[in-house]
Amino acid sequence: MALFTDDKIVFGLLMLCLAVVFYTSNLKSAGWQKFYKYVPALLMCYLLPAILNSFGIISAKETGTYTMAKNYLLPVSLILMTLSIDLKAIMKLGGKSLIMFFTATVGIIIGGPLAILIMAKIWPVTVDGVGVDAVWRGLSTLAGSWIGGGANQAAMFEVYEYNPEKYGAMVLIDIVVANIWMAVLLLGIGQNAKIDKWLGADASAIEELKLKVASFSEAVKKEAKLKDYIIILGVGFFLTSLAHFFSSHIVTFFESIPSFQNSSLTSGFFWVIVLVTTFGLLLSFTKARNLEGYGASKIGSVFIYILVATIGMKMDITKVVENPGLILLGLIWMAIHVILLIIVAKIIKAPFFFLAVGSKANIGGAASAPIIAAAFHPALAPVGVLLAVLGYALGTYGAVFCAKLMELATQLS
């Protein structure tokens, strides 16, 4: 049991972590500036809560702060960061973003069976099991999570009927391996320019989008008063509540159709993300986009950072040594996914932004992809959301195909 389990105290500690990072990252001290040159502030916002969780000071299992941030703050932030977006400029980013997204999906699909074949040679007991204990059945839930999200993971658990008593080990792989990759990506963002140079990438379209959004923000910039903040939050939270309201009715409709019962269409969170993104894009065609002048995206960024802290709290560094065989399998699987991404990015000269967001749109979905995208620039958050929604749609189909390949790999090993 953690030292602090009260949500109010845990939330305060998470906010303190954010405050410490933002304070130290803005100090003029040469030491701090050198530190944050190599370790992005966003990564520290992620790692400090992970350290608190790892040492038993707080625990994600005993607090509802992540659920709060995911269900309330994330949707609001997506609305506030999308309402000023230039949709035409996003479309100009071209097909490389989609190529990298689908490459990430393929990396997960082929990575699973290849990881099984490799582990069968170096640690056979890891991939043993028959019937409901067959490891490939458990890994199918991981494929669902890494291509789509929680809804797809749950669907795979129901479809392949993996032993519930052993399911916790699969959840552990998901959390540990996915969070390690998240940390690596955040670290890579600090070296974005160098990585793009190595990839030979042309990031001009991304830079153009950043400049257009920055120019618009500067053009409509005004001194914000209390009423402006209230209006911004009122719009964001009202539309979020509207999204939750409609999503529950949409889910009820799809649950009544047998063929859709094990799909992302019965996930309330999926529909909330789709709806708030739609609301934000619709607002971008109205005068509401002028709310950016009063700091709408900055408030959205605050909520994103809070979400980052709550996600970081889910990572327990000490768990890496538990079930080492399965963790190693997960790391091999992730390595195959990453290697394929790097090869394709190098061939098509895709910017690191597309590699990172394409990967997290699969592994992490709407809760992580906007974070990675916004780390490059708040204007890019919608790109992460749109790709994540695509991941949810493909998650179940991709995971079923991956599961079939993993079953075949198990038979061959």
N, C-alpha and C positions, 0 to 999 in steps of 0.2 A: 504494500500500500504506500502511496506517495505521501510526502510530508504535508503537502497542501492539496486538498481535493475540492475545496469550495470554489465554484466558478468565478466568484467575484474576486477572490485572491489570485487565482490562476490568471485571470484576464489582466489584473494589475501587474503581475510579474512579466507577462508577455509584452505589455505596453512599455514597461521599464526597459526591457531588452531593446525594443525599437528606439526608445529615447536615447539610450546609451550609444547605439550604433550611429544614429543621426547626429548626435552631439560630437562624438569622436571623429566621425568622417568629415566633419566640417571645420575641425580645428586646423590652425595654420602650422602646427607642429610638424617638422620634417619627418619625424618618426611615424606619426599617424598617416601623413600623406603618402609615405612610401608603402605603409602597410596596405592602405586601401587602393593603392595603384595595382597591387597584385591580387588582393582579396576584395571583391566587390562588396559594397555595403549590403546589397540584397542577400548575398550569400551569408553574411554574418547575422542578418535578421532571421535567417533560416536555421543556422547552426546553434546560436545561443539557446533557443528553446529546446533544440535537440539535446544539448548538453544537460539542461535542467531535467529533461525527461530521463536521460540515461542514468543520472545520479539519484533518481528517485525523489527529486524535489517536487516535480509535478508529473502528471500522467495523463496522456490523451484518453486512456480508457476510463478515467474517473472524472472527466469534465466534459461539458457540452459546448465548450468554446469553439471547437472546430465546426460542429454542426451549425452553430449560430452564424459563424463567419461564412460558411458555405451557402446556407439557405437565405441569409439576409444581406450580408455585406457584399458578397460576390455579385449577385444579380444587380444590386444598386450600382456597384462600380462599373459593371459592363454597360449599363444605360448611360452613366455619366461620361464614360470614356468613348462612347460610340456616337453620342448625339451631335458631335461636331465633326465627325469623320467625313472625308471626301471619298464617297463610294467609287467615283470614277478613277480616282488615283489608286485605290486599292486594286481595282480591276487591271490597272496598268502594270501591276507587279508581275503579271505574266504567268506562264504555265509552270515555271520552275518550282513555285511553292507547292503545286499539286503533284509534280513529279517527286519531290522530296517527301511529301506526305505519303504517297502510295509506296514509295521505296521503304519508308519506315514500317508500313503495314506488312509488306512482303518480308522484311527483315524479321518481324515477329513470327510470321507464319512458318518460314523455313528454319528460323532459329531454334524453335522448340524441338522438332525432330532431330536436328543436327546435334543439339545439346544432349539429347538422350543417347544418341549413338556414341558421342565422345565419352560421356560418363559411364556407359556400359563397358568401355575399354579400361578406364582408369579407376572407377569406383562402382562396380556392378551392383552392389547392394542398394545403391541409391535409387536405381530405376526398377527394382524388383516389385513384386506385388501382383496379385491376381484378383479377378472379380472387382468388387467395389473398392478394394485396396490398391488397384492398379495405379501406379504413379501417373501414368499418362492422363487418367481421368481427372486427377487433381490438377495437373498442369493445364488442362483445358480451361479451368476457371481463371488461371493466370493469363492465358491467351485472350480470354474474354475481357479481362480487366485492361490488358496492355494494348489491345486494339481499340476497344470502346471505352468501357467504364464499369462502374459498380453494377448497373442493371444487366450488362452483358455477362459479367462475372457470375451473378446470381443465376442467370439463365443457364449457363454452362454447368453450374452445380446441380441444377434440377435435371437437365437433360442427361448428363452422364452419371449421376447418382454416386458421386464419390463418397467414401466413408466420412461421415460428419466428424468423427472423433479425430481424424487426421487432417481435417480441412484447415485447422489453425496453422499448420506448417506451411501451407500454400499462401495463406494470408501473410505469414512472416516473410516469405520470399518476396512477395509483392511489395511490402513496405520497405524492407531493407534494400533490395536491389534497385527499385525505382527511385528511392530517395538518394542513394549513392549517385545515380545517374543525374538526378536533379542537381545535386551539389556540383558535379563535374560541369554541367552546362552553365550554371551560374558563374563558376570560376572562369569558364571559357568566354563568357560575355565580356569579362574584363580585358580579354585579349582579342576582342572581335576583329579589330583592324588587321592584326598580324595574321589571324586565321584566314580572313578573306584574301589577303595578299598571297598566302600559301596556296589557297584554292584557286587563285587566279580569277576570283569572282568580281562581277560588276554589280556593285550595290547602289548604282546611281538612282534606280527607281525607288528604292527604299529611302535614300537620302532626300529625294525629291518630295516624297510623301511627308517626311518629317518636316521639311522646310515649309511646305504648303500649310500644314497644321499649325506650325509655329507662327507663320505669317498671319494666319487667320486669328489665332489667339491674341496676337499683338494688336491686330486691327480692331478687335472688339473689346480689348482689355479696358476694364473700368474698376474704380475703387469699390470693392464689395462692402455692403452694409449687412446688418443682421438680417434684414428682410430677404436679401439675396441668397444668403446661406439657407434660410428657412425654405425658400422657394425651391432651391436646388435639391435639398433633402426631401422636400415634400413630393416633388416630381419623381425622384428616384425611388423612394419607399412606396409611394402609391402605385406606381407601375409594377413594382416588384410584388406587391400584394395582389394586384390584378393578375399577374402572371401565375402566382400560386393558385388563385381562385380558378382560373380557366384550366390550368394544368390538371387539377383534380378531376374536373369534368371530362377532359380529353382522355385521361387515363382510364376512367370508368367506362368510357365508350370502347376503347381498344381492348380492355379486359373482357368485355362481353363477346369479343370475336375470338374463338378458339385458336385460329392460326396466328394470332398476334400475342398470345399470352406469355410467350417466352422471348419477347423482343424488347428493344429499348423503347418502343412506343408505349410500353406500360410503365415507364419510369417517370415519376413526377418531376425529378430533377432535370431530366432531358428536356421536357417540355417547358420548364421554367427558363432554362438557358435559351431555348429557341425563341420563346416569347419575348424575353427582355432584350435579346439581340435585335429582334424585329422591331420592338418599340423604339430602341435607340436609333436604328437606321431610319425609321419613319420620322423621328424627331429631327434628324439631320437635314430633312427637306423643309423644315419649318423655321420660324423665328426662334424656336426653343434652342437652336444651335448657338444662339448668342449668349446662352448661359455659360458658355466656355469663357466668356470675357470676365465672369465673376469667379472663375476658378473651379468649374464643374469637374474637369479631369483631375485636378489636384486633389479634390475630395475623394474622387474615385480611386486615385493612387493611394491615399491613406488607407482606404478599405482593403486594397490589394495587399498592402504591407501587413495589415493585421491578419489577413488570410495566410500569407507566407509564414508568419510566426506560428499560427495554429497548425499548419501543415508540418513545419519543422518539429513541433512538439510530438508528432506521431512517430518520429524516428528515434529508436533506441540503439545507440552505437554498440552497446554491449551484446545485443542480440545477434551480431554478426558471427559470433563464435558458436551459436546454437545451431543444431542441424547443419554442420559444415558441408556435408555432401549436397544437400538440397540448395544451400546458399551458393555453393560453387556452380551447381547446375544453372541456377538463375543468372549468375554472373557470366557464364559462358554464353547463355542465351542472349543476354543483353549485349555482350561483346560482338556477337554475330550481327545483331541489329545495327550496332554502331559502325562496324567495319563496312557493311553494305552502304550505309548512309554516306560515309566518307568517300568511298569509291565512286558512287554516283555523283556526289557533289563535286568531286574533282573532275569527273568527265564532262559534266554539263556546266561547270564553273558556277555553281549555285552559291550564293552568300551563306555564311554561317547562320544567319537569321532563319533562312528556310530550313536548314538542317535541324536546328534546335527546336523551332516551333513545329515542324513536321513530326519530329519524334515525340514531343510532349503532347501534341494533339491526339496521338495514339496512347502513349504511356502517361496517363494522368488526366486526359480529357479537359473538359471545361474548367476544372478546378486548378489546373497547372499551366495549360497552354497560354492563357492570357497573362499569367505572371511572367513567363519567359518572354513573351512578345513585348510586354510593357517594360521589361528590363532594358530592352533596346531603345524603346521610346513609347510613352503612353499612347501615342497616336496609332501604334501598331497592335494594340491589344485586340481590336476586332478581328484581325487576321487570325490570331490564335483561336478565338471563339468560333469563327466560321469553319475552320479546319477541324476543331474538336467535335462540332456537331456532325460533320461528315464521318468522323471516327465512330461516334455513337451509332450512326446508321449502318455502318459496315461491320461493327463489332461482332455481332452474333454469327454472321455468315463467315467472316474470316476465322473466328475461333473454332467453328465446326470443322472447317477445312484443315486447320492446324491440328485439331484433335485427331482427325483421321490419319494425318501424316505421322503424328506421335504414336498412335496405336500401331501403325505399320513399322515404325522405327523400333518399337519395343519388341515386336515379333522377330525382326531381323537381327536384333542385338543378342 
